[in-house]
Amino acid sequence: MIFSSHRFGNLTRHADVIVYMNDSRLIEVGTHNQLLTKGGEYARLWTLQAQPFL
């Protein structure tokens, strides 16, 4: 199953693979934990959206 979303929620934590794209370009690929550990653009945006709930 493929999901496309601009919101980071519980779904991202359970996805087998996350493909982060920007302007039709592949930026990062990995699991939620891998991408957070990497500290790239996905991690930055996830942190921005999660901040009010942490």
PyMOL commands that set and color helices and strands:
alter all, ss='L'
color gray80, all
select helices_A, chain A and resi 10-14+32-38+41-53
alter helices_A, ss='H'
color red, helices_A
select strands_A, chain A and resi 18-22+25-30
alter strands_A, ss='S'
color yellow, strands_A
deselect
rebuild
show_as cartoon
